[in-house]
Amino acid sequence: MPANVNGGIQVISRAALILRALDGASEGLSMSQLAERVSLPRSTVHRLTTALALEGLVTAASPTARVRLGPELTRLAMSARREIRLELRPFMEQLFERLNETVDLAILDGDHLRFVDQIAAPHRLRAVSGIGATFPLHCTANGKAILAALPVAAVSELLPARLERFTEHTITRRGDLLNELESIRDSGVAFDRQEHTQGICAGGIAVVDAFGALAAISVPMPTQRFRGREAEIAEELLTTCASAVAALGTQNGWRG
């Protein structure tokens, strides 16, 4: 491989290191802090961050030369959200036709879940959440599906010290939730049995696209239509996951 190609690859790799180092640093990092985190000379870090700033990938965080992730990354992230919504919509429609219940699509947004698409059930009594709404992770089927699909260390960082109680069925002990996540990893399907909203239950699965974007498809419904259908819901969700994974070109829909 030509030397200039190798050099270009090295520049991209170093730039990626800087972007990852800035992830989560909402107040930004100084050149010295960045250099220490990525184990590169300060002059190299300064040159790379200047180039990244010209592309909007980093931006000034303070008058004292601290930098943070830039607005262009937010735009790219929103584009990725739109893409996964478009990719998964056909499988949501198939699931809706088979179960005749509301089908939601949600993604991880910080330490919450954000709904990005929905097909509403035709029933007068139905479970519907607005697109753009955020829900907690620990007591929703789609939230638990996403948690179970993440590395254990990431789960520990996402979960708050105290799990908020929403109903009498909400799991509020971290140990109990972590045990349930292990079971979800084994089965591939997560359930919310009136844990977030009294009278509403749901089943959910996690799906990963070819670029590693993680989303959750869930089927919420009133408890009276949920009871006795858990096996059916689980089977249909797993079928949906398998179809989506095959079409998206991922090895599986589960990170474990």
Secondary structure, 3 states (H helix, E strand, C coil): CCHHHHHHHHHHHHHHHHHHHHCCCCCCECHHHHHHHHCCCHHHHHHHHHHHHHCCCEEECCCCCCEEECHHHHHHHHHHHHHHHHHHHHHHHHHHHHHCCCEEEEEEECCEEEEEEEECCCCCCCCCCCCCCEECCCCCHHHHHHHHHCCHHHHHHHCCCCCCCCCCCCCCCHHHHHHHHHHHHHHCCEEEECCCCCCEEEEEEEEECCCCCEEEEEEEEEHHHHCCCHHHHHHHHHHHHHHHHHHHCCCCCCCC
